[in-house]
């Protein structure tokens, strides 16, 4: 005879909805164990990195900053300027295939260990909530209780602290895009002086507050696409948090079977009580599972008290659950890894190539001009200089062919031309004797020499034009 339990989930709907489709709020119990300790250390390390990284400066630049408006991207003191779209495509594609590889081998390790949704909620917001409103049962009782001064005061205090935390998280996030020092100075002025930044920060704060404070597991279940595509990436060798049904069944009290035929699962529902998304892991791998390992610690605690081996719920693979050997690298993750490495190498080569000084000549609307004496011609160009990195140049331009150097003069407004950052444009003139032209044109090679290092840093072919007669 099956035993009814308040934690027995309806097989036809989510644990977070009732029969009318209304939201059912979850009150996951706290749990202690080795996996909880490991995740706590890892989460605080991530939080420390997130909050501290923008404030670390190298060469007067933040350790990490993405200035979209100026198209400057700083990483560990090195700045990339106006990076080409192909580089971003390679980096983005590499990131996607890295996630695919990680998921195919380690399952939803991102969700349970590194996702901001999990890290912020379980490390900060849930702790604040428990400190003010109490543990799981007390929070449930408080929400079900009628209006009272105690209830209102606790709710107000909780949301005030949530708001302060959300503002701090949002300001740190914005600091990654404009620099934390600049943001601090901006915050000392009236919001109207920097209305765009102020509005963006307030919107980010509101989104964080509503998501981490109220929406919570609904984002993982409803909005996040990662859970829906994980099944495409995973196979029978992927690590998942799983219940060993061969060891656990038959569960105690679920069927009228002799006691000696009962499995190790005593049907205590402790794994359900601690689940932040409200699932029963004993029903197999589910879309809502974020692999947070809470059910592992909960079950291990019960098994220890019953003097039984731990690991009834554990990190494992489908093959291992079925008594087969797990392949460390099967075909699918190997293919993901190969593509990922190829994209990273491609991005590295592209970045190395773009770090060299590039010269792009844009001819003016007037192809050539004849001097008053009629003895020389002038070609007018706009020269675009671009390179990645923080190297500075003091450039002089010369014609590469020694035989043409006396016949062609290269004229720039400033000599030498200082290039402190990439994506600089200057005006450049070629003044030359018409006799060097062949049928009205002449292709020459122009070199850019850095006077600081004495090296030739770039060269470019340019076509000079003039009259054909």
DOSE-901360 format. One record per residue (C-alpha): residue number from 1; residue in three letters; x, y, z. Coordinates in steps of 0.05 Angstrom, whole numbers. Each point is the difference from the previous one (the first is absolute). Example, Ala and Ser with C-alpha at 12.3 -4.5 7.8 and 13.67 -1.06 7.14 Angstrom:
+-----+--------+--------+--------+--------+
: num : residu :     xx :     yy :     zz :
+-----+--------+--------+--------+--------+
:   1 :    ala :    246 :    -90 :    156 :
:   2 :    ser :     27 :     69 :    -13 :
+-----+--------+--------+--------+--------+
END
This chain:
+-----+--------+--------+--------+--------+
: num : residu :     xx :     yy :     zz :
+-----+--------+--------+--------+--------+
:   1 :    unk :      0 :      0 :      0 :
:   2 :    unk :     31 :     66 :    -21 :
:   3 :    unk :     12 :     50 :     56 :
:   4 :    unk :    -25 :     71 :    -14 :
:   5 :    unk :     47 :     56 :     16 :
:   6 :    unk :     -5 :     75 :     -7 :
:   7 :    unk :     65 :     -1 :    -39 :
:   8 :    unk :    -26 :    -52 :    -50 :
:   9 :    unk :      0 :     39 :    -65 :
:  10 :    unk :    -54 :     -3 :    -52 :
:  11 :    unk :     27 :    -36 :    -62 :
:  12 :    unk :    -40 :     44 :    -47 :
:  13 :    unk :     25 :     69 :     20 :
:  14 :    unk :     59 :     38 :     27 :
:  15 :    unk :     10 :      4 :     75 :
:  16 :    unk :     -3 :     75 :     -5 :
:  17 :    unk :    -71 :      2 :    -28 :
:  18 :    unk :    -67 :    -23 :     29 :
:  19 :    unk :    -58 :    -32 :    -37 :
:  20 :    unk :    -23 :     69 :    -23 :
:  21 :    unk :     68 :     20 :    -27 :
:  22 :    unk :     14 :     49 :     57 :
:  23 :    unk :     70 :      4 :     28 :
:  24 :    unk :     18 :    -42 :     60 :
:  25 :    unk :     56 :     32 :     40 :
:  26 :    unk :     57 :    -45 :     21 :
:  27 :    unk :     34 :      1 :     68 :
:  28 :    unk :     61 :    -45 :    -10 :
:  29 :    unk :     31 :    -23 :     65 :
:  30 :    unk :     72 :     14 :     14 :
:  31 :    unk :     48 :    -59 :     -3 :
:  32 :    unk :     71 :    -13 :     22 :
:  33 :    unk :     51 :    -46 :    -31 :
:  34 :    unk :     65 :     -5 :    -39 :
:  35 :    unk :    -31 :     23 :    -66 :
:  36 :    unk :    -33 :     60 :     34 :
:  37 :    unk :     68 :     19 :     30 :
:  38 :    unk :     35 :     -6 :    -67 :
:  39 :    unk :    -53 :     42 :    -36 :
:  40 :    unk :      2 :     52 :     55 :
:  41 :    unk :     75 :      9 :     -7 :
:  42 :    unk :     -5 :      3 :    -76 :
:  43 :    unk :    -59 :     49 :      3 :
:  44 :    unk :     36 :     48 :     46 :
:  45 :    unk :     61 :     -3 :    -45 :
:  46 :    unk :    -44 :     19 :    -59 :
:  47 :    unk :    -33 :     56 :     39 :
:  48 :    unk :     67 :     27 :     22 :
:  49 :    unk :     25 :      0 :    -71 :
:  50 :    unk :    -63 :     34 :    -26 :
:  51 :    unk :      2 :     55 :     53 :
:  52 :    unk :     75 :     12 :      1 :
:  53 :    unk :     24 :     -8 :    -72 :
:  54 :    unk :    -25 :     68 :    -25 :
:  55 :    unk :     37 :     36 :     56 :
:  56 :    unk :     68 :    -30 :    -17 :
:  57 :    unk :     39 :     45 :    -47 :
:  58 :    unk :     61 :    -17 :    -43 :
:  59 :    unk :     35 :     55 :    -39 :
:  60 :    unk :    -54 :     49 :     22 :
:  61 :    unk :    -53 :    -45 :    -30 :
:  62 :    unk :    -51 :    -47 :     32 :
:  63 :    unk :     18 :    -73 :      1 :
:  64 :    unk :    -63 :    -13 :    -41 :
:  65 :    unk :    -44 :     51 :    -35 :
:  66 :    unk :    -44 :     -1 :    -62 :
:  67 :    unk :    -11 :     72 :    -24 :
:  68 :    unk :    -51 :    -10 :    -55 :
:  69 :    unk :     -8 :     74 :    -17 :
:  70 :    unk :     74 :     10 :    -11 :
:  71 :    unk :      9 :    -70 :    -28 :
:  72 :    unk :     56 :    -14 :     50 :
:  73 :    unk :      8 :    -67 :     33 :
:  74 :    unk :     50 :     -6 :     57 :
:  75 :    unk :     23 :    -67 :     27 :
:  76 :    unk :     56 :     -5 :     52 :
:  77 :    unk :     27 :     69 :    -19 :
:  78 :    unk :      1 :    -11 :    -75 :
:  79 :    unk :    -51 :     38 :    -42 :
:  80 :    unk :    -31 :    -21 :    -66 :
:  81 :    unk :    -29 :     56 :    -42 :
:  82 :    unk :    -57 :     -8 :    -48 :
:  83 :    unk :      8 :    -75 :     -8 :
:  84 :    unk :    -27 :    -27 :    -66 :
:  85 :    unk :    -66 :    -37 :      2 :
:  86 :    unk :     33 :    -64 :    -24 :
:  87 :    unk :     41 :     -3 :     64 :
:  88 :    unk :    -63 :      6 :     43 :
:  89 :    unk :    -33 :    -54 :    -41 :
:  90 :    unk :     59 :    -47 :     12 :
:  91 :    unk :      0 :     15 :     75 :
:  92 :    unk :    -75 :     -7 :      6 :
:  93 :    unk :     -1 :    -65 :    -40 :
:  94 :    unk :     58 :    -27 :     42 :
:  95 :    unk :    -38 :     16 :     63 :
:  96 :    unk :    -62 :    -36 :    -25 :
:  97 :    unk :     39 :    -62 :    -19 :
:  98 :    unk :     37 :      1 :     67 :
:  99 :    unk :    -68 :      0 :     35 :
: 100 :    unk :    -22 :    -57 :    -45 :
: 101 :    unk :     63 :    -39 :     17 :
: 102 :    unk :     -7 :     13 :     74 :
: 103 :    unk :    -74 :    -19 :      0 :
: 104 :    unk :     12 :    -64 :    -41 :
: 105 :    unk :     52 :    -24 :     51 :
: 106 :    unk :    -20 :     32 :     67 :
: 107 :    unk :    -74 :     13 :    -10 :
: 108 :    unk :    -30 :     63 :     29 :
: 109 :    unk :     61 :     17 :     41 :
: 110 :    unk :     -7 :     73 :    -22 :
: 111 :    unk :    -71 :      5 :     28 :
: 112 :    unk :     17 :    -29 :     68 :
: 113 :    unk :     68 :     30 :     11 :
: 114 :    unk :     13 :     63 :    -40 :
: 115 :    unk :    -65 :     30 :    -26 :
: 116 :    unk :    -13 :     69 :     31 :
: 117 :    unk :    -72 :    -21 :     13 :
: 118 :    unk :     23 :    -56 :     45 :
: 119 :    unk :     60 :     34 :     31 :
: 120 :    unk :    -34 :     65 :     21 :
: 121 :    unk :    -65 :    -32 :     23 :
: 122 :    unk :     29 :    -57 :     41 :
: 123 :    unk :     61 :     37 :     26 :
: 124 :    unk :    -31 :     68 :     17 :
: 125 :    unk :    -75 :      8 :    -10 :
: 126 :    unk :    -22 :    -65 :     32 :
: 127 :    unk :     47 :     12 :     59 :
: 128 :    unk :    -29 :     69 :     11 :
: 129 :    unk :    -70 :    -28 :     -4 :
: 130 :    unk :     15 :    -55 :     50 :
: 131 :    unk :     33 :     49 :     48 :
: 132 :    unk :    -62 :     45 :      0 :
: 133 :    unk :    -58 :    -47 :     -9 :
: 134 :    unk :     28 :    -65 :     27 :
: 135 :    unk :     10 :    -69 :    -29 :
: 136 :    unk :    -44 :    -34 :    -51 :
: 137 :    unk :    -58 :    -18 :     45 :
: 138 :    unk :     -2 :     69 :     33 :
: 139 :    unk :      1 :     35 :    -67 :
: 140 :    unk :    -59 :    -42 :    -24 :
: 141 :    unk :    -38 :     14 :     63 :
: 142 :    unk :     14 :     74 :     -5 :
: 143 :    unk :    -26 :      4 :    -72 :
: 144 :    unk :    -63 :    -39 :     19 :
: 145 :    unk :    -13 :     42 :     62 :
: 146 :    unk :    -46 :     60 :      0 :
: 147 :    unk :     24 :     72 :     -2 :
: 148 :    unk :     36 :     22 :     62 :
: 149 :    unk :     53 :     50 :     21 :
: 150 :    unk :     52 :    -55 :      6 :
: 151 :    unk :    -14 :    -26 :    -70 :
: 152 :    unk :     -1 :     69 :    -33 :
: 153 :    unk :     63 :     23 :     36 :
: 154 :    unk :     38 :    -63 :    -20 :
: 155 :    unk :    -22 :      5 :    -73 :
: 156 :    unk :     18 :     74 :     -4 :
: 157 :    unk :     69 :    -11 :     32 :
: 158 :    unk :     14 :    -59 :    -47 :
: 159 :    unk :    -18 :     40 :    -62 :
: 160 :    unk :     40 :     61 :     22 :
: 161 :    unk :     62 :    -44 :      8 :
: 162 :    unk :    -15 :    -35 :    -66 :
: 163 :    unk :     -4 :     69 :    -33 :
: 164 :    unk :     67 :     22 :     28 :
: 165 :    unk :     33 :    -65 :    -22 :
: 166 :    unk :    -31 :      6 :    -69 :
: 167 :    unk :     25 :     72 :     -8 :
: 168 :    unk :     70 :    -22 :     18 :
: 169 :    unk :     -1 :    -58 :    -49 :
: 170 :    unk :    -27 :     44 :    -55 :
: 171 :    unk :     51 :     56 :     12 :
: 172 :    unk :     56 :    -51 :     -3 :
: 173 :    unk :    -29 :    -27 :    -65 :
: 174 :    unk :     -2 :     69 :    -31 :
: 175 :    unk :     71 :     12 :     26 :
: 176 :    unk :     24 :    -54 :    -48 :
: 177 :    unk :    -23 :     45 :    -58 :
: 178 :    unk :     22 :     70 :     21 :
: 179 :    unk :     51 :    -13 :     55 :
: 180 :    unk :    -15 :     -2 :     75 :
: 181 :    unk :     38 :     64 :     16 :
: 182 :    unk :    -37 :     38 :    -53 :
: 183 :    unk :    -66 :    -28 :     24 :
: 184 :    unk :     16 :     20 :     72 :
: 185 :    unk :     14 :     71 :    -22 :
: 186 :    unk :    -63 :      1 :    -42 :
: 187 :    unk :    -41 :    -24 :     59 :
: 188 :    unk :     21 :     62 :     39 :
: 189 :    unk :    -35 :     45 :    -50 :
: 190 :    unk :    -73 :     11 :    -16 :
: 191 :    unk :    -33 :    -58 :    -38 :
: 192 :    unk :    -23 :     51 :    -52 :
: 193 :    unk :     73 :     12 :    -20 :
: 194 :    unk :      7 :    -73 :    -21 :
: 195 :    unk :    -71 :    -20 :    -13 :
: 196 :    unk :     16 :    -57 :    -47 :
: 197 :    unk :     47 :    -35 :     49 :
: 198 :    unk :    -47 :     14 :     59 :
: 199 :    unk :    -60 :    -30 :    -37 :
: 200 :    unk :     40 :    -61 :    -22 :
: 201 :    unk :     24 :    -12 :     71 :
: 202 :    unk :    -69 :      6 :     29 :
: 203 :    unk :    -30 :    -47 :    -51 :
: 204 :    unk :     56 :    -51 :     14 :
: 205 :    unk :    -13 :      7 :     75 :
: 206 :    unk :    -75 :    -11 :     -9 :
: 207 :    unk :     11 :    -62 :    -44 :
: 208 :    unk :     49 :    -29 :     51 :
: 209 :    unk :    -46 :     15 :     58 :
: 210 :    unk :    -62 :    -32 :    -32 :
: 211 :    unk :     39 :    -59 :    -27 :
: 212 :    unk :     42 :    -19 :     61 :
: 213 :    unk :    -51 :     23 :     51 :
: 214 :    unk :    -66 :    -25 :    -29 :
: 215 :    unk :      4 :    -37 :    -68 :
: 216 :    unk :     56 :    -46 :     21 :
: 217 :    unk :    -10 :    -73 :    -22 :
: 218 :    unk :    -51 :     22 :    -51 :
: 219 :    unk :     56 :     28 :    -43 :
: 220 :    unk :     35 :    -67 :     -1 :
: 221 :    unk :    -64 :    -37 :    -15 :
: 222 :    unk :    -35 :     48 :    -48 :
: 223 :    unk :     47 :     51 :    -29 :
: 224 :    unk :     70 :    -30 :     -4 :
: 225 :    unk :     11 :    -36 :    -67 :
: 226 :    unk :     60 :    -39 :     25 :
: 227 :    unk :    -41 :    -54 :     34 :
: 228 :    unk :    -38 :    -12 :    -65 :
: 229 :    unk :     61 :     -9 :    -43 :
: 230 :    unk :     41 :    -42 :     49 :
: 231 :    unk :    -34 :    -64 :    -22 :
: 232 :    unk :     28 :     12 :    -70 :
: 233 :    unk :     71 :      5 :     27 :
: 234 :    unk :     -2 :    -56 :     52 :
: 235 :    unk :      5 :    -75 :    -10 :
: 236 :    unk :      4 :    -62 :     43 :
: 237 :    unk :     72 :     18 :     21 :
: 238 :    unk :    -16 :     70 :     26 :
: 239 :    unk :      6 :     11 :     74 :
: 240 :    unk :    -66 :     16 :     34 :
: 241 :    unk :    -29 :      1 :     69 :
: 242 :    unk :    -39 :    -65 :      0 :
: 243 :    unk :    -37 :    -48 :     46 :
: 244 :    unk :     23 :    -72 :     -1 :
: 245 :    unk :    -66 :    -36 :    -10 :
: 246 :    unk :     33 :    -68 :     -2 :
: 247 :    unk :     23 :     11 :     72 :
: 248 :    unk :    -58 :     42 :     25 :
: 249 :    unk :    -61 :    -39 :    -23 :
: 250 :    unk :    -47 :    -24 :     25 :
: 251 :    unk :     -9 :     62 :     44 :
: 252 :    unk :    -23 :    -10 :     70 :
: 253 :    unk :    -76 :      3 :      8 :
: 254 :    unk :    -16 :      7 :    -74 :
: 255 :    unk :    -19 :    -72 :    -15 :
: 256 :    unk :    -23 :    -59 :     41 :
: 257 :    unk :     66 :    -38 :     -5 :
: 258 :    unk :     39 :    -37 :     53 :
: 259 :    unk :     49 :     43 :     38 :
: 260 :    unk :     60 :    -39 :    -27 :
: 261 :    unk :    -20 :     21 :    -71 :
: 262 :    unk :     -1 :     74 :     17 :
: 263 :    unk :     56 :     43 :    -27 :
: 264 :    unk :     42 :     51 :     37 :
: 265 :    unk :    -48 :     58 :    -15 :
: 266 :    unk :    -44 :      9 :     61 :
: 267 :    unk :    -45 :     49 :    -37 :
: 268 :    unk :     16 :     58 :     48 :
: 269 :    unk :     -8 :     53 :    -55 :
: 270 :    unk :     61 :     36 :     28 :
: 271 :    unk :     27 :      7 :    -71 :
: 272 :    unk :    -64 :     35 :    -21 :
: 273 :    unk :     -2 :     46 :     61 :
: 274 :    unk :     69 :     29 :    -16 :
: 275 :    unk :     -8 :      7 :    -75 :
: 276 :    unk :      0 :     74 :    -22 :
: 277 :    unk :    -41 :    -16 :    -62 :
: 278 :    unk :    -49 :    -47 :     35 :
: 279 :    unk :     13 :    -64 :    -38 :
: 280 :    unk :      5 :    -73 :     22 :
: 281 :    unk :     68 :    -24 :    -24 :
: 282 :    unk :    -24 :    -72 :      7 :
: 283 :    unk :    -42 :     10 :    -63 :
: 284 :    unk :     63 :      4 :    -42 :
: 285 :    unk :     37 :     57 :    -35 :
: 286 :    unk :    -47 :     58 :     -9 :
: 287 :    unk :      2 :     67 :    -36 :
: 288 :    unk :    -10 :     37 :     65 :
: 289 :    unk :     61 :    -31 :     35 :
: 290 :    unk :     57 :     50 :      6 :
: 291 :    unk :     50 :    -51 :     29 :
: 292 :    unk :      8 :     40 :     64 :
: 293 :    unk :     17 :    -64 :     39 :
: 294 :    unk :    -46 :     18 :     58 :
: 295 :    unk :    -36 :    -67 :     -7 :
: 296 :    unk :     66 :    -37 :      3 :
: 297 :    unk :     18 :     30 :     68 :
: 298 :    unk :    -71 :    -10 :     26 :
: 299 :    unk :     -1 :    -74 :    -20 :
: 300 :    unk :     71 :    -13 :     25 :
: 301 :    unk :    -20 :     29 :     67 :
: 302 :    unk :    -59 :    -48 :      6 :
: 303 :    unk :     42 :    -60 :    -23 :
: 304 :    unk :     53 :     17 :     52 :
: 305 :    unk :    -52 :      1 :     55 :
: 306 :    unk :    -27 :    -67 :    -24 :
: 307 :    unk :     72 :    -29 :     -2 :
: 308 :    unk :     -6 :    -13 :    -74 :
: 309 :    unk :     49 :     17 :    -56 :
: 310 :    unk :     -6 :     71 :    -28 :
: 311 :    unk :     -9 :     13 :    -74 :
: 312 :    unk :    -72 :    -22 :     -9 :
: 313 :    unk :     -5 :     68 :    -35 :
: 314 :    unk :     66 :     20 :    -31 :
: 315 :    unk :     38 :     30 :    -58 :
: 316 :    unk :      1 :    -56 :    -51 :
: 317 :    unk :    -19 :    -16 :    -72 :
: 318 :    unk :    -56 :    -41 :    -31 :
: 319 :    unk :     50 :    -54 :    -19 :
: 320 :    unk :     27 :     -5 :     70 :
: 321 :    unk :    -70 :     -4 :     30 :
: 322 :    unk :    -13 :    -59 :    -47 :
: 323 :    unk :     64 :    -34 :     20 :
: 324 :    unk :     40 :     19 :    -62 :
: 325 :    unk :     66 :     36 :     -6 :
: 326 :    unk :     -1 :     75 :    -13 :
: 327 :    unk :     41 :     25 :    -59 :
: 328 :    unk :     39 :     62 :     21 :
: 329 :    unk :     -2 :     29 :    -71 :
: 330 :    unk :    -51 :    -27 :    -49 :
: 331 :    unk :    -10 :     22 :    -72 :
: 332 :    unk :    -46 :     59 :     13 :
: 333 :    unk :     40 :     37 :     54 :
: 334 :    unk :     64 :    -16 :    -40 :
: 335 :    unk :    -31 :     36 :    -60 :
: 336 :    unk :    -21 :     59 :     44 :
: 337 :    unk :     71 :      4 :     28 :
: 338 :    unk :     32 :     -3 :    -69 :
: 339 :    unk :    -44 :     57 :    -26 :
: 340 :    unk :     13 :     41 :     63 :
: 341 :    unk :     75 :     -7 :     -6 :
: 342 :    unk :     -2 :     17 :    -74 :
: 343 :    unk :    -40 :     64 :     14 :
: 344 :    unk :     47 :     21 :     56 :
: 345 :    unk :     60 :    -10 :    -45 :
: 346 :    unk :    -35 :     38 :    -56 :
: 347 :    unk :    -15 :     58 :     48 :
: 348 :    unk :     72 :      0 :     24 :
: 349 :    unk :     27 :      4 :    -71 :
: 350 :    unk :    -49 :     55 :    -18 :
: 351 :    unk :     17 :     40 :     62 :
: 352 :    unk :     75 :     -8 :    -13 :
: 353 :    unk :    -10 :     23 :    -72 :
: 354 :    unk :    -42 :     60 :     22 :
: 355 :    unk :     53 :     20 :     52 :
: 356 :    unk :     46 :     20 :    -58 :
: 357 :    unk :     -9 :     71 :    -25 :
: 358 :    unk :    -49 :      2 :    -58 :
: 359 :    unk :      0 :     55 :    -53 :
: 360 :    unk :    -63 :     15 :    -40 :
: 361 :    unk :      2 :     54 :    -53 :
: 362 :    unk :    -64 :     37 :    -19 :
: 363 :    unk :      8 :     43 :    -62 :
: 364 :    unk :    -32 :     69 :      1 :
: 365 :    unk :    -56 :     19 :    -48 :
: 366 :    unk :     51 :     36 :    -44 :
: 367 :    unk :     47 :    -54 :    -29 :
: 368 :    unk :     59 :     48 :    -11 :
: 369 :    unk :     19 :     73 :     -3 :
: 370 :    unk :     51 :     35 :    -44 :
: 371 :    unk :     45 :     53 :     32 :
: 372 :    unk :      0 :     70 :    -27 :
: 373 :    unk :     67 :    -11 :    -33 :
: 374 :    unk :    -29 :    -62 :    -34 :
: 375 :    unk :     63 :    -38 :     17 :
: 376 :    unk :    -27 :    -43 :     57 :
: 377 :    unk :    -62 :    -39 :     19 :
: 378 :    unk :    -34 :     -9 :     67 :
: 379 :    unk :    -42 :    -59 :     24 :
: 380 :    unk :    -41 :     11 :     62 :
: 381 :    unk :    -18 :    -59 :     47 :
: 382 :    unk :    -32 :    -11 :     68 :
: 383 :    unk :     43 :    -52 :     35 :
: 384 :    unk :    -33 :    -44 :     52 :
: 385 :    unk :     48 :    -30 :     51 :
: 386 :    unk :    -24 :    -58 :     42 :
: 387 :    unk :     30 :    -52 :     46 :
: 388 :    unk :    -18 :    -38 :     63 :
: 389 :    unk :     36 :      7 :     66 :
: 390 :    unk :     29 :     59 :     39 :
: 391 :    unk :     64 :     10 :    -40 :
: 392 :    unk :     16 :     72 :    -20 :
: 393 :    unk :     33 :     20 :    -65 :
: 394 :    unk :     36 :     61 :    -28 :
: 395 :    unk :     -6 :    -11 :    -74 :
: 396 :    unk :     36 :     27 :    -61 :
: 397 :    unk :    -21 :    -22 :    -70 :
: 398 :    unk :     48 :    -15 :    -56 :
: 399 :    unk :     -3 :    -28 :    -70 :
: 400 :    unk :     31 :    -70 :      2 :
: 401 :    unk :     33 :      4 :    -69 :
: 402 :    unk :     66 :     39 :      7 :
: 403 :    unk :     -3 :     21 :    -73 :
: 404 :    unk :    -66 :     35 :     11 :
: 405 :    unk :     15 :     33 :     68 :
: 406 :    unk :     28 :     63 :    -32 :
: 407 :    unk :    -58 :      6 :    -49 :
: 408 :    unk :    -56 :     -9 :     51 :
: 409 :    unk :    -11 :     41 :     63 :
: 410 :    unk :    -46 :    -27 :     56 :
: 411 :    unk :    -32 :     57 :     38 :
: 412 :    unk :    -37 :     -6 :     67 :
: 413 :    unk :    -26 :     55 :     46 :
: 414 :    unk :     44 :    -23 :     57 :
: 415 :    unk :     68 :    -31 :     -7 :
: 416 :    unk :      7 :    -50 :     30 :
: 417 :    unk :    -72 :    -22 :      7 :
: 418 :    unk :    -16 :    -21 :     71 :
: 419 :    unk :    -46 :    -60 :      8 :
: 420 :    unk :    -20 :    -12 :     73 :
: 421 :    unk :    -61 :    -43 :    -14 :
: 422 :    unk :    -30 :    -35 :    -60 :
: 423 :    unk :    -50 :     25 :    -50 :
: 424 :    unk :     33 :     66 :    -14 :
: 425 :    unk :     -9 :     39 :    -65 :
: 426 :    unk :     49 :     49 :    -30 :
: 427 :    unk :      6 :     40 :    -65 :
: 428 :    unk :     56 :    -22 :    -46 :
: 429 :    unk :     25 :     30 :    -65 :
: 430 :    unk :     45 :    -29 :    -55 :
: 431 :    unk :     37 :     53 :    -40 :
: 432 :    unk :     37 :    -28 :    -59 :
: 433 :    unk :     28 :     12 :    -70 :
: 434 :    unk :    -50 :    -20 :    -55 :
: 435 :    unk :     56 :    -35 :    -38 :
: 436 :    unk :     -3 :    -60 :     48 :
: 437 :    unk :    -71 :    -17 :    -24 :
: 438 :    unk :    -11 :    -54 :    -51 :
: 439 :    unk :    -64 :     12 :    -40 :
: 440 :    unk :    -25 :     45 :     56 :
: 441 :    unk :     12 :    -47 :     59 :
: 442 :    unk :     57 :    -27 :     43 :
: 443 :    unk :     -3 :    -52 :     55 :
: 444 :    unk :     48 :     13 :     57 :
: 445 :    unk :     14 :    -31 :     67 :
: 446 :    unk :     -4 :     45 :     61 :
: 447 :    unk :     33 :    -20 :     66 :
: 448 :    unk :    -15 :     25 :     70 :
: 449 :    unk :     61 :      5 :     44 :
: 450 :    unk :     -5 :      7 :     76 :
: 451 :    unk :     52 :     51 :     23 :
: 452 :    unk :     -7 :    -25 :     72 :
: 453 :    unk :     25 :    -70 :    -17 :
: 454 :    unk :     33 :     14 :    -67 :
: 455 :    unk :    -39 :    -57 :    -31 :
: 456 :    unk :    -44 :     -4 :    -61 :
: 457 :    unk :    -68 :    -17 :     29 :
: 458 :    unk :    -43 :     -2 :    -62 :
: 459 :    unk :     -1 :      7 :    -75 :
: 460 :    unk :    -55 :     12 :    -51 :
: 461 :    unk :     -6 :      5 :    -76 :
: 462 :    unk :    -30 :     65 :    -26 :
: 463 :    unk :    -20 :     19 :    -71 :
: 464 :    unk :     19 :     71 :    -21 :
: 465 :    unk :    -40 :     30 :    -56 :
: 466 :    unk :      6 :     59 :    -48 :
: 467 :    unk :    -18 :     22 :    -70 :
: 468 :    unk :      7 :    -52 :    -55 :
: 469 :    unk :     31 :     49 :    -50 :
+-----+--------+--------+--------+--------+
END
